[in-house]
C-alpha cells in the first residue's frame, strides 16, 4: 500500500510538554520547545554537573527542571512527552503516558515537524556502519557543492540543524533504532538499512523482532529510494513491508557484480546500475575500491550504501569518488596505531557488538583479539565459531568477559585465552603486554571488543585511546 508524503507542522504555544532526559537530544528538544512557546518540564534522574548546567540555562528560559533520583518516577500533567533515545521504551514514564493516552515523540519526530520542508533528509540506520556511512554520504553531498550537515545519532542533534539560521540543501541523518521507535510521521527522501544483527537487547528486553521493526521504520513513507543490503535478506524484507510514497524504488547494494537497480563492485571499481537510463545492460563507474579508506569489505559496503543515497539525490558519479577521497577515516575504526616487531596493532574500539567485531576480524588473517565489556544481552557463539581458525589468542576484559570466554571454550577450545579483572589502564596494559608476547610477525593485535565500554571507560573512544597509549609504549 502506498501513502502520501506529508510535512506536518505543529503549534506548541501554551502546550504542556515533558522532556524525558537532558542528554544532547533532550536538551536541544527542550530549547526548541521553549522557543516555540511551550510550557516545558524537563526530567532526568541524573543530577550530574553537566545536567545542572543545562538546567540553569533552561530555567532561565522558563522551563521547569527536575533532577535527581526519582525525578522521572511520576509523569506530570502533559499534552506531549518527548522521549530521550537513551531511555528504554518500557520506562515507567512512558508507560504512564501510554495509559493516559498522551502522545510520545522522539527528538527526531519533533525536529521533523519543525523542519524547513524545502530541506530533504537522507536517512541511514543499521546495526553497524551508521556513522561511517553517514560521514561518507555527507562528504559526497559536499563534494557536489551542496550545503549539508551530518546530524542525528552521529553526534549533532537534528534539532540544532533544523533551528540553524543557515539553510541546508539536504541533511545526512544517522538514526538509531531508539530514535526511530518514537518517529511517527517522518518521510525521508531516501533511506538505507545497512544490516540487522542482534544488539541493544537490554533496551528491547531480548525482543529481536521489535528491534528489527524499529530499524524498518526508516523506510516508512520514503519518497524516492529504499536502499537495502543484498547480503542481508532482512533489510530487503523490511523494504517489501514498508508503506512508501508511490514511485519510490528499491535499490540494492552488493560486494558482487550488481544486477539492474543495484550498486556493486566490478574489477576493483564501484559501479552503479540503478541510477542510469541504460541500467538493464550497462553500468557507470562511480569510484575505485582504493578510494575507500580503509578498503575492508564492510567499509566498501558502507561506501556503496552512501553512494546509493547520494545518487538518489542526483549527485554526479565524479562527486561520489571525490567525496570518498576527501574523507579522513574516523578514529577508532580499524585504525592502525603502530607496527612493532612486524606486528600491526589496530584500534577498532568502535566495534561494540559481535557483528561489528566479525566485520573487523574478517579483514585480517591471523589475529590476537582483545575483546570484552558490556555485551548488551547478545551471544558470541556464532562469532567465535566463525573466526576461530584465525585466532592466535584472545585477551578479555570487562564485566561480561565470561560471555565471550564460554563461547571460546565451546567453539575454540585450543585458542590461548588471557583474562584480566583489573580496571581501565591497568587492564589494557596487561592485555597489550600479553598480546605482544604471543603475537608472531605478520599477526595483527586487534582491539575489536564486540561490547560497549561504559563498564570501564567513559566511551569507546577512551577505550581506544587507552589501547593506543599502551601500544606506543611497546615501541
C-alpha positions in Angstrom: 0.0 0.0 0.0 1.3 3.5 -0.8 0.7 6.5 1.4 1.1 10.2 0.6 4.1 12.1 2.0 3.3 14.9 4.3 5.1 17.5 6.3 3.0 18.1 9.4 3.6 21.4 11.2 2.6 21.8 14.9 1.9 24.8 17.1 3.3 24.4 20.6 2.4 27.7 22.2 0.9 27.0 25.6 1.2 23.2 25.3 2.5 21.3 28.3 5.4 19.2 27.2 7.5 16.9 29.3 11.0 16.2 28.0 12.5 13.0 29.4 16.2 13.2 29.6 18.8 16.0 29.4 21.3 14.5 27.1 22.2 16.3 23.8 18.9 15.4 22.2 16.7 16.2 25.2 18.4 19.5 25.8 18.1 20.5 22.2 14.4 19.5 22.2 13.7 21.4 25.4 15.4 24.5 24.0 13.4 24.3 20.8 10.1 23.8 22.5 10.7 26.9 24.8 11.4 28.9 21.6 8.1 27.7 20.3 6.3 28.9 23.4 5.6 25.6 25.1 5.4 25.1 28.8 8.3 22.6 29.3 9.1 20.3 32.2 12.4 18.5 31.8 13.2 15.4 33.9 16.4 13.5 34.5 17.3 11.1 37.3 21.0 12.0 36.9 21.9 15.0 38.9 25.3 15.5 37.2 27.3 18.7 36.9 26.5 18.7 33.2 22.8 18.4 33.8 22.9 21.1 36.4 24.5 23.5 34.0 21.8 22.7 31.3 19.1 23.0 34.0 20.2 26.6 34.8 20.0 27.6 31.2 16.6 26.0 30.6 15.2 27.5 33.9 16.4 30.9 32.8 14.5 30.4 29.6 11.4 29.5 31.5 11.4 25.7 31.9 10.8 23.7 35.0 13.6 21.2 35.5 13.6 18.2 37.9 16.9 16.4 38.6 17.9 13.6 40.8 16.8 10.1 41.9 13.0 9.7 41.4 12.7 12.7 39.1 11.1 10.6 36.4 9.0 8.4 38.6 5.8 10.2 38.1 4.6 11.9 34.8 3.4 15.5 35.4 0.3 16.6 33.5 1.3 16.8 29.8 -0.1 17.2 26.4 3.1 15.6 24.9 6.1 13.7 26.0 9.5 13.9 24.3 11.5 10.7 24.8 15.2 10.6 25.1 16.8 7.9 22.8 18.7 6.6 25.8 15.6 5.7 27.8 14.1 2.3 27.1 10.6 2.1 25.6 9.5 0.2 28.8 10.5 3.1 31.1 7.6 3.7 33.7 7.3 7.3 32.5 6.4 6.2 29.0 4.0 3.5 30.3 2.2 6.2 32.3 2.0 8.3 29.2 0.5 5.5 27.2 -2.0 4.7 29.9 -3.2 8.3 29.8 -3.2 8.4 26.0 -0.5 11.1 26.0 1.4 11.2 22.7 5.1 10.3 22.9 7.6 11.7 20.3 11.3 11.4 20.0 13.5 14.4 19.2 13.6 13.2 15.6 9.8 13.4 15.3 9.9 16.9 16.9 12.6 18.0 14.5 10.7 16.7 11.5 7.6 18.7 12.5 9.6 21.9 13.0 11.8 21.5 9.9 12.1 23.6 6.8 10.1 21.5 4.3 12.5 22.6 1.5 15.3 20.6 3.1 15.1 16.9 2.3 16.6 14.2 4.7 18.6 11.2 3.6 18.5 8.6 6.4 21.0 5.9 7.5 20.4 3.2 10.0 21.6 -0.3 10.7 23.3 -2.3 13.5 26.8 -1.4 12.3 28.4 1.2 10.0 25.9 4.0 10.5 28.3 6.7 11.4 30.8 5.8 8.7 28.1 5.7 6.1 26.6 9.0 7.2 30.0 10.6 7.1 30.7 9.3 3.6 27.3 10.5 2.4 27.9 14.0 3.8 31.3 14.1 2.1 29.7 13.1 -1.3 27.0 15.7 -0.9 29.6 18.4 0.0 31.8 17.4 -3.0 28.8 18.1 -5.2 28.6 21.6 -3.8 25.5 21.0 -1.7 25.1 22.7 1.6 24.7 19.8 4.0 25.4 18.5 7.5 25.7 15.1 9.2 23.3 15.1 12.1 21.4 12.8 14.4 23.0 9.8 16.1 26.3 10.8 14.7 26.6 13.4 17.4 25.0 16.7 16.5 21.3 16.7 17.3 19.0 17.1 14.3 17.2 19.9 16.2 20.2 22.1 16.1 20.4 21.9 12.3 16.6 22.4 12.0 16.8 25.6 14.0 20.0 26.8 12.4 19.7 30.1 10.6 21.8 28.6 7.8 19.8 27.0 5.1 20.7 23.4 4.1 20.1 21.9 0.7 19.9 18.4 2.2 20.7 16.7 5.5 22.6 13.4 6.1 20.8 11.9 9.1 22.0 9.0 11.1 19.2 7.3 13.0 19.4 4.7 15.8 16.6 2.2 16.5 15.9 4.1 19.7 15.3 7.3 17.7 13.2 5.5 15.1 11.0 3.9 17.7 9.3 7.2 18.5 9.3 8.6 14.9 5.7 8.6 13.6 5.4 10.8 10.6 9.0 11.2 9.2 9.0 10.9 5.4 12.6 10.7 4.2 13.7 11.4 0.6 15.7 8.2 0.7 16.9 5.8 3.4 19.1 2.7 4.0 19.2 -0.1 6.5 22.8 -1.3 6.3 22.3 -4.5 8.3 20.3 -6.0 11.1 22.1 -8.1 13.8 21.4 -8.6 17.5 22.3 -5.5 19.5 20.9 -3.5 22.4 18.8 -6.4 23.5 18.8 -4.9 27.0 16.8 -2.0 25.6 14.4 -4.4 23.8 14.1 -6.9 26.7 15.6 -9.5 24.4 13.0 -9.0 21.6 14.9 -9.1 18.3 11.6 -8.8 16.4 10.9 -5.4 18.0 14.4 -4.2 17.3 14.1 -5.2 13.6 10.8 -3.5 13.3 12.3 -0.3 14.7 15.1 -0.4 12.1 12.5 -0.8 9.4 10.6 2.3 10.4 13.2 4.3 8.4 11.6 3.1 5.2 8.1 4.2 6.1 6.8 7.0 3.8 10.1 7.1 1.9 9.7 9.3 -1.2 12.5 8.2 -3.7 14.7 5.2 -2.8 14.7 2.4 -0.2 18.3 1.2 -0.2 18.9 -2.4 1.1 21.8 -4.8 1.6 21.7 -7.7 -0.8 23.8 -9.8 1.6 21.2 -9.2 4.4 17.8 -10.5 3.4 16.2 -8.9 6.5 16.9 -5.5 5.0 15.1 -6.4 1.8 12.2 -7.8 3.7 11.8 -4.5 5.6 11.7 -2.7 2.2 8.9 -5.0 1.0 6.9 -4.5 4.1 7.2 -0.7 4.1 4.4 1.7 3.1 6.2 4.1 0.8 5.3 7.0 -1.4 4.1 5.8 -4.8 7.0 5.6 -7.2 9.7 5.0 -4.6 12.3 2.4 -5.7 14.0 -0.5 -4.1 17.8 -0.2 -4.6 20.3 -2.9 -3.6 24.0 -2.7 -2.8 26.3 -5.7 -3.1 30.0 -6.5 -2.9 29.5 -8.7 -6.0 28.5 -7.8 -9.6 25.3 -5.8 -9.4 22.0 -6.7 -11.1 19.9 -3.8 -12.5 18.7 -1.4 -9.8 21.8 -2.2 -7.7 25.2 -0.8 -7.0 28.2 -3.2 -6.7 31.8 -4.0 -7.4 33.4 -5.0 -10.7 37.1 -5.4 -11.2 38.1 -3.1 -8.4 35.5 -0.4 -9.3 32.3 0.7 -7.5 29.6 0.8 -10.2 26.0 2.0 -10.5 23.3 0.0 -12.3 20.5 1.8 -10.6 20.5 5.5 -11.4 21.3 5.4 -15.1 18.9 5.1 -18.0 20.6 2.0 -19.6 20.7 0.0 -16.3 19.5 -3.2 -17.9 22.6 -3.7 -20.0 25.3 -1.3 -18.6 26.8 0.3 -15.6 28.7 3.5 -14.7 31.8 3.8 -12.6 31.3 5.9 -9.5 34.6 5.3 -7.7 37.5 2.9 -7.2 37.7 0.5 -4.3 41.0 2.1 -3.5 39.1 5.4 -2.9 37.6 3.8 0.2 39.8 4.0 3.3 40.2 1.5 4.8 39.1 -0.8 1.9 37.9 -3.6 4.2 34.9 -5.4 2.8 32.4 -4.0 5.2 33.7 -0.4 4.6 33.3 -0.9 0.8 29.7 -1.9 1.5 29.2 1.3 3.5 30.5 3.3 0.6 28.1 1.7 -1.8 25.2 2.4 0.6 26.2 6.0 0.9 26.7 6.3 -2.9 23.2 4.9 -3.5 21.7 7.6 -1.3 23.8 10.3 -2.9 22.9 9.1 -6.4 19.2 9.1 -5.4 19.6 12.8 -4.8 21.2 13.4 -8.2 24.9 13.5 -7.2 27.2 13.0 -10.2 29.5 9.9 -10.2 32.6 12.1 -10.1 31.5 13.6 -6.8 31.0 10.1 -5.3 34.7 9.4 -5.8 35.7 12.9 -4.7 33.8 12.6 -1.5 35.3 9.3 -0.6 38.8 10.5 -1.3 38.3 13.7 0.8 37.0 11.8 3.8 39.5 11.1 6.6 38.8 7.7 8.3 37.3 8.2 11.8 39.3 7.4 14.9 38.9 4.0 16.5 37.6 2.4 13.2 40.1 -0.2 12.0 42.8 2.4 12.7 46.4 1.3 12.5 48.1 2.5 15.7 51.6 1.2 15.2 53.7 -1.7 13.8 56.1 -3.2 16.3 58.4 -6.1 15.5 56.4 -6.8 12.3 53.1 -7.0 14.3 50.4 -4.5 13.5 48.3 -3.1 16.3 44.8 -2.0 15.1 42.2 0.0 17.1 38.6 -0.8 16.2 37.1 0.2 19.6 34.0 1.3 17.7 33.2 -2.4 17.2 30.7 -2.5 20.0 28.7 -5.6 19.1 29.6 -9.1 17.7 28.6 -8.2 14.2 30.9 -5.2 14.1 33.7 -7.3 15.6 33.1 -10.0 13.0 33.5 -7.4 10.2 36.7 -6.2 11.7 38.2 -9.7 12.2 37.3 -10.6 8.6 39.8 -8.0 7.4 42.8 -9.9 8.8 44.2 -13.5 8.6 45.9 -14.1 11.9 44.8 -12.2 15.0 45.4 -11.7 18.6 41.9 -10.5 19.6 41.2 -8.1 22.5 37.6 -8.2 23.4 35.0 -7.7 26.2 33.0 -5.0 28.0 29.2 -4.8 28.2 27.7 -7.5 26.0 24.2 -5.9 26.0 22.5 -9.3 26.2 23.8 -10.8 23.0 25.6 -14.1 22.2 29.1 -14.6 20.9 28.7 -18.2 19.8 28.3 -17.6 16.1 31.1 -15.0 16.0 33.6 -17.3 17.7 32.7 -20.3 15.6 33.1 -18.2 12.5 36.5 -16.7 13.3 38.2 -19.4 15.4 40.6 -20.5 12.7 42.3 -17.1 12.5 42.7 -16.6 16.3 46.2 -16.9 17.6 45.0 -15.8 21.1 42.2 -13.8 22.8 42.6 -11.3 25.6 39.5 -10.5 27.6 38.4 -7.6 29.9 35.2 -6.1 31.2 32.1 -7.0 33.1 30.7 -9.5 30.5 34.0 -11.2 29.5 32.7 -14.5 30.7 30.1 -14.5 27.9 33.0 -14.5 25.4 35.0 -16.9 27.5 32.2 -19.5 27.4 31.9 -19.2 23.6 35.6 -19.6 23.2 35.6 -22.7 25.5 32.9 -24.3 23.3 34.0 -23.3 19.8 37.7 -22.6 20.0 39.0 -24.6 23.0 42.6 -24.7 21.7 43.0 -20.9 21.4 45.0 -19.4 24.3 42.9 -17.0 26.4 44.1 -14.4 28.9 41.6 -12.5 31.1 42.0 -9.6 33.5 39.7 -8.2 36.1 41.8 -5.1 36.6 40.4 -1.7 35.9 40.9 0.7 32.9 44.5 1.5 32.1 46.0 -1.3 34.2 43.7 -3.8 32.4 44.7 -2.5 28.9 48.4 -2.6 29.9 48.1 -6.3 30.9 46.2 -7.2 27.7 48.5 -5.4 25.3 51.6 -6.9 27.0 50.2 -10.4 26.8 49.1 -9.9 23.2 52.6 -8.7 22.3 54.2 -11.8 24.0 52.3 -14.3 21.8 51.9 -12.4 18.5 54.2 -13.6 15.7 55.5 -11.4 12.8 52.7 -10.8 10.3 50.0 -11.0 13.0 47.5 -8.3 13.9 46.7 -7.4 17.5 43.1 -6.2 17.2 41.1 -4.3 19.7 37.5 -5.1 18.4 35.7 -5.6 21.7 32.3 -6.6 20.4 30.9 -4.9 23.5 30.1 -1.5 24.8 32.6 0.3 27.0 30.7 2.1 29.8 31.5 -0.6 32.4 35.2 0.6 32.5 35.5 3.7 30.2 33.7 6.9 29.5 33.1 5.8 26.0 34.6 3.7 23.2 37.0 6.5 22.3 38.5 6.5 25.8 38.9 2.7 25.5 40.7 3.1 22.1 42.9 5.8 23.4 43.9 3.6 26.3 44.8 0.8 23.9 46.8 3.2 21.7 48.7 4.6 24.7 49.8 1.1 25.7 50.8 0.1 22.2 53.0 3.2 21.8 54.9 2.2 25.0 55.8 -1.1 23.2 57.6 0.9 20.5 
